[in-house]
Amino acid sequence: MTVPTLRTERLTLRTPRLRDARVIAKALNNIGISRWLAVVPFPYGITDAEWFIKENLHGRVHAWLAWRDDQLIGIIGLDSELGYWIAEDVWGYGYATEATRAVVDYHFENSDADRLKSAHFVGNDASRRVLTKLGFVDVGSHVRFSVARQEEVSGRSMLLTRAKWQAAQ
């Protein structure tokens, strides 16, 4: 899947480039963010960002960097499930919902999939609210290893069907 540039009212979502490594590393080297993500290490450095970007460039990971003007405010990934993070200094402004809505819309317009999975760790109420606003429903509990926390963490699995997405549009 080639990741096209997506635009929303306030954001530009585009594929990561090697020159983005420093800004990604700076934004994601934050335990307040990485503690809510399964596969992101903490601390998060330049080599981690470079690996992530190269995985995107080779098509093994599909992600968009979310930019507000010239500020990186987060990343939205879409592979076997929808995942995302938003920079702590812009929490509460609706950017997560806006960015993920664009990616979900892209997904259902450009794939044959009838459903989309996502998840959040228990305690990440902001992420749960974003997913619920998009129409995801809770389908049960799970436990996943958090690389940043170095422990198993309880979470909730979420599901959005194409029919529910289309009905809400």
Stockholm file with secondary structure:
# STOCKHOLM 1.0

chainA/1-169         MTVPTLRTERLTLRTPRLRDARVIAKALNNIGISRWLAVVPFPYGITDAEWFIKENLHGRVHAWLAWRDDQLIGIIGLDSELGYWIAEDVWGYGYATEATRAVVDYHFENSDADRLKSAHFVGNDASRRVLTKLGFVDVGSHVRFSVARQEEVSGRSMLLTRAKWQAAQ
#=GR chainA/1-169 SS CCCCCEECSSCEEECCCGGGHHHHHHHHCCHHHHTTCSSCCSSCCHHHHHHHHHHHHTTSSCEEEEEETTEEEEEEEESSSEEEEECGGGTTSSHHHHHHHHHHHHHHHHCCCSEEEEEEETTCHHHHHHHHHHTCEEEEEEEEEETTTTEEEEEEEEEEEHHHHHHHC
#=GC SS_cons         CCCCCEECSSCEEECCCGGGHHHHHHHHCCHHHHTTCSSCCSSCCHHHHHHHHHHHHTTSSCEEEEEETTEEEEEEEESSSEEEEECGGGTTSSHHHHHHHHHHHHHHHHCCCSEEEEEEETTCHHHHHHHHHHTCEEEEEEEEEETTTTEEEEEEEEEEEHHHHHHHC
//
